[in-house]
Amino acid sequence: MTPIKRFNESDITRVKSLINLLDDEDNSIYIIARDHLISMGELALPLLESHLQANEPVLQERVKEAYEVITSAILKEQIRAYREKYKEEMNLEEGVLLIAKHGYPQIDMRTFSDLLNFFASELQGRLDFADPPEEIAIKVGKYFSEEKGFSGSEIDYYDGDYHYINKVIETKKGVPISLSVIYLLVLKRLNLPVKGIGMPGHFIIRYEFGSKHILADPFHAGKILSLEDCKNYLIRMGYTFSSEYLDPVSNKQILERMIRNLILVFEKQNQPANVQTFLQCIDILNMNL
């Protein structure tokens, strides 16, 4: 991913001046300042971000508006380029990092790819690939939960940080799908045969060692699940069990589900602009090429 452009002192001075004009009493001046900031795009984001908690309510609201317009435009442009790049099977890692970039545009996401590389290298030293499949799955769960401290957050599902992959890596807390994605991305680096399983209301993974399939739950420390465990969960959630619920999902389906989860977060937080942005991103992901 292309890093954010660095700007010079003249750029900084111009952005600061435009931000100062956002709370001008003359509405026409505010509109001109806003439009100039938006036209600067990514260059304006660092200083806009530093004013998101401004003391003046009017200034805070107008800074937020400009910030959201810019980040929305960037995300949709990047998702469109991503969709055109991957006409068939989408790259899961690149997709989840693009989504995270919307919430944290100033972060260099290559850092998090490097951390996933580190996890894979470390985990490789804990595994003996000649072990029985169940033992490998158990060791993977213990590595992530006991050694690295990853765990499911039962407290606040509507905290966006549990859905952005960079924050899940930082805090070791996440929702079922974001934790499952961590497993998927790390295990892919080790060429372990694993798929995402998008059950209604929950997300797990499935190891596929030839004809031997093992279900595991990253949200609950990588616990091995039986078919009966999954059936009982679905029944408790009000679903009639269907074997289709345990079919693997594509990377595109994973990304769309992560986006829909964030839409629920934004609806809960009363952020209609972000809701619309992510609905449009779903449309872009599903566009015919």
C-alpha positions in Angstrom: 0.0 0.0 0.0 1.3 3.5 -0.8 2.3 5.5 2.2 0.7 8.8 2.9 2.5 11.7 1.1 4.7 13.9 3.2 4.0 17.6 3.0 6.1 20.6 3.5 5.8 23.7 5.8 3.9 25.6 3.3 1.3 22.8 3.1 1.1 22.6 6.9 0.5 26.4 7.1 -2.2 26.3 4.5 -4.1 23.4 6.1 -3.9 25.1 9.5 -5.3 28.3 8.0 -8.1 26.5 6.3 -9.0 24.7 9.6 -9.1 28.0 11.4 -11.6 29.2 8.8 -14.0 26.3 9.3 -15.8 27.9 12.2 -16.1 31.3 10.6 -19.5 32.9 11.1 -19.7 33.6 7.4 -21.1 30.4 6.0 -19.7 31.1 2.5 -16.2 31.3 4.0 -16.7 28.0 5.9 -17.8 26.3 2.7 -14.8 27.6 0.7 -12.4 26.5 3.4 -14.1 23.0 3.7 -13.9 22.5 -0.1 -10.3 23.4 -0.2 -9.4 21.0 2.6 -11.4 18.2 0.9 -9.5 19.0 -2.4 -6.2 18.5 -0.6 -7.3 15.0 0.3 -4.9 12.8 2.1 -2.5 15.6 2.8 -5.0 17.3 5.1 -5.8 14.2 7.2 -3.0 14.5 9.9 -4.0 18.0 10.9 -7.7 17.4 10.6 -7.3 14.3 12.8 -5.5 16.4 15.5 -8.6 18.7 15.6 -11.3 16.0 15.8 -11.5 16.7 19.5 -11.5 20.5 19.3 -13.1 22.3 22.2 -15.4 24.4 20.0 -18.4 22.3 19.0 -18.9 24.0 15.6 -15.3 23.5 14.7 -15.3 19.9 15.8 -18.3 19.1 13.8 -17.0 20.7 10.6 -13.6 19.1 11.0 -15.3 15.8 11.4 -17.3 16.4 8.2 -14.2 17.2 6.1 -12.3 14.3 7.6 -15.1 11.8 6.8 -15.5 13.1 3.3 -11.8 12.6 2.6 -11.4 9.2 4.3 -14.6 8.0 2.5 -13.4 9.0 -0.9 -10.0 7.4 -0.3 -11.5 4.1 0.9 -13.9 3.8 -2.0 -11.1 4.6 -4.5 -8.9 2.0 -2.9 -11.6 -0.7 -2.7 -12.5 -0.1 -6.4 -8.8 -0.5 -7.3 -8.6 -3.6 -5.1 -11.7 -5.1 -6.8 -10.3 -4.5 -10.2 -7.0 -6.0 -9.2 -8.6 -9.2 -7.9 -11.1 -10.2 -10.4 -11.4 -13.8 -9.0 -10.2 -14.7 -5.5 -9.5 -11.7 -3.5 -6.5 -11.2 -1.3 -7.8 -11.4 2.3 -4.8 -9.7 4.0 -4.8 -6.7 1.6 -8.6 -6.4 2.0 -8.7 -6.3 5.8 -5.8 -3.9 5.9 -7.7 -1.5 3.5 -10.7 -1.6 5.8 -8.5 -0.9 8.8 -6.9 2.0 6.9 -10.2 3.7 6.9 -10.3 3.8 10.7 -6.6 4.6 11.1 -5.4 6.4 7.9 -2.1 7.5 9.3 -0.9 4.0 10.2 1.6 2.2 8.0 -0.2 -1.1 7.6 3.0 -2.9 6.5 3.9 -2.9 10.2 1.0 -5.3 10.8 1.9 -7.6 7.9 5.4 -7.8 9.5 3.8 -8.7 12.8 1.8 -11.5 11.1 5.1 -12.7 9.6 6.6 -12.7 13.1 3.7 -14.7 14.5 4.0 -17.3 11.7 7.8 -17.6 12.2 7.3 -18.1 16.0 4.4 -20.5 15.7 6.4 -22.6 13.2 8.9 -23.3 15.9 6.1 -24.5 18.2 4.7 -27.0 15.7 5.7 -30.5 14.6 3.9 -31.0 11.3 4.2 -34.8 11.7 1.8 -34.6 14.7 -1.8 -35.7 14.5 -4.1 -33.0 13.1 -5.9 -32.5 16.4 -2.6 -31.9 18.2 -1.6 -29.3 15.6 -4.9 -27.5 16.0 -4.6 -27.5 19.8 -1.1 -26.2 19.7 -2.2 -23.4 17.4 -4.9 -22.4 19.8 -2.6 -22.4 22.8 0.0 -20.3 20.9 -2.6 -17.6 20.1 -4.5 -17.7 23.4 -1.9 -18.6 26.1 1.3 -17.4 24.6 0.2 -14.3 22.6 -2.9 -13.5 24.7 -5.5 -13.2 21.9 -9.1 -13.5 23.3 -12.6 -12.8 22.4 -14.2 -9.6 23.7 -17.5 -10.2 25.5 -17.8 -6.6 26.7 -18.6 -4.3 23.8 -19.2 -5.7 20.4 -19.9 -2.2 19.1 -16.3 -0.9 19.7 -14.9 -0.5 16.2 -11.4 -1.4 17.4 -12.5 -5.0 17.8 -13.2 -5.1 14.1 -10.1 -3.3 12.7 -7.4 -5.8 12.2 -4.5 -3.5 13.3 -6.2 -2.8 16.6 -7.0 -6.6 17.1 -3.2 -7.3 16.6 -2.3 -4.5 19.0 -4.8 -5.2 21.8 -5.2 -8.9 21.3 -9.0 -8.4 21.6 -11.5 -9.0 18.9 -14.8 -10.4 17.7 -15.1 -13.9 16.2 -14.4 -13.0 12.6 -11.5 -10.6 13.3 -9.8 -13.2 15.5 -10.5 -15.9 12.9 -8.9 -13.7 10.2 -5.7 -13.5 12.4 -5.5 -17.3 12.5 -6.2 -17.5 8.7 -3.5 -15.0 7.8 -0.9 -16.5 10.0 -1.7 -20.2 9.2 -1.6 -19.4 5.4 2.0 -18.3 5.9 2.7 -21.8 7.2 0.8 -23.5 4.4 -1.6 -25.1 6.9 -4.9 -26.0 5.2 -7.5 -23.8 6.9 -10.7 -22.1 5.8 -13.1 -19.6 7.3 -16.6 -20.9 8.3 -19.3 -18.2 8.5 -22.0 -19.7 10.7 -25.0 -17.4 11.4 -24.1 -15.3 14.4 -20.6 -16.7 14.8 -17.4 -17.2 12.8 -15.0 -20.1 13.2 -12.3 -21.9 11.2 -11.9 -25.3 9.7 -8.6 -27.3 9.3 -8.6 -29.6 6.3 -6.0 -32.3 6.6 -7.1 -34.4 3.7 -10.4 -36.0 4.6 -9.9 -35.0 8.2 -11.7 -31.8 9.0 -11.3 -30.1 12.4 -13.5 -27.2 13.5 -12.0 -24.6 15.9 -13.2 -21.4 17.6 -10.6 -18.6 17.7 -13.0 -16.5 19.8 -12.7 -19.1 22.5 -9.0 -19.7 22.6 -9.0 -21.9 19.4 -11.1 -24.5 21.2 -11.8 -27.6 19.1 -15.5 -28.0 18.2 -17.5 -31.1 17.4 -20.3 -31.1 14.9 -22.6 -31.5 17.9 -21.2 -28.3 19.5 -22.0 -26.4 16.3 -25.5 -27.8 16.0 -26.2 -27.0 19.7 -24.9 -23.4 19.2 -27.1 -22.8 16.2 -30.2 -24.2 17.9 -29.6 -22.0 20.9 -29.4 -19.0 18.5 -32.7 -20.0 17.1 -31.6 -21.6 13.8 -32.5 -25.0 12.4 -29.3 -26.7 11.7 -28.2 -27.0 8.0 -24.9 -28.5 6.9 -24.5 -25.5 4.6 -23.8 -23.4 7.7 -20.5 -25.2 8.0 -19.4 -24.7 4.4 -16.2 -22.6 3.8 -16.7 -19.0 2.8 -14.7 -17.0 0.2 -12.4 -14.1 1.0 -14.9 -11.8 -0.6 -17.6 -13.1 1.8 -15.3 -12.6 4.7 -14.6 -9.0 3.8 -18.3 -8.3 3.2 -19.2 -9.8 6.6 -16.5 -7.7 8.3 -17.8 -4.6 6.5 -21.4 -5.4 7.5 -20.2 -5.8 11.1 -18.7 -2.3 11.0 -22.0 -0.9 9.5 -23.7 -2.2 12.7 -21.1 -0.4 14.8 -21.6 2.9 12.9 -25.3 2.6 13.1 -25.0 2.1 16.9 -22.7 5.1 17.1 -24.9 7.3 14.9 -22.4 7.7 12.1 -24.6 7.8 9.0 -21.8 9.0 6.7 -19.7 5.9 7.6 -22.7 3.7 7.2 -23.2 5.0 3.6 -19.5 4.7 2.8 -19.4 1.1 3.8 -22.6 0.2 2.1 -21.1 1.6 -1.1 -17.9 -0.4 -0.5 -20.1 -3.6 -0.4 -21.6 -2.5 -3.8 -18.0 -2.0 -5.2 -16.9 -5.4 -3.9 -19.8 -7.0 -5.7 -19.6 -5.1 -9.0 -19.3 -7.1 -12.2 -16.1 -6.6 -14.1 
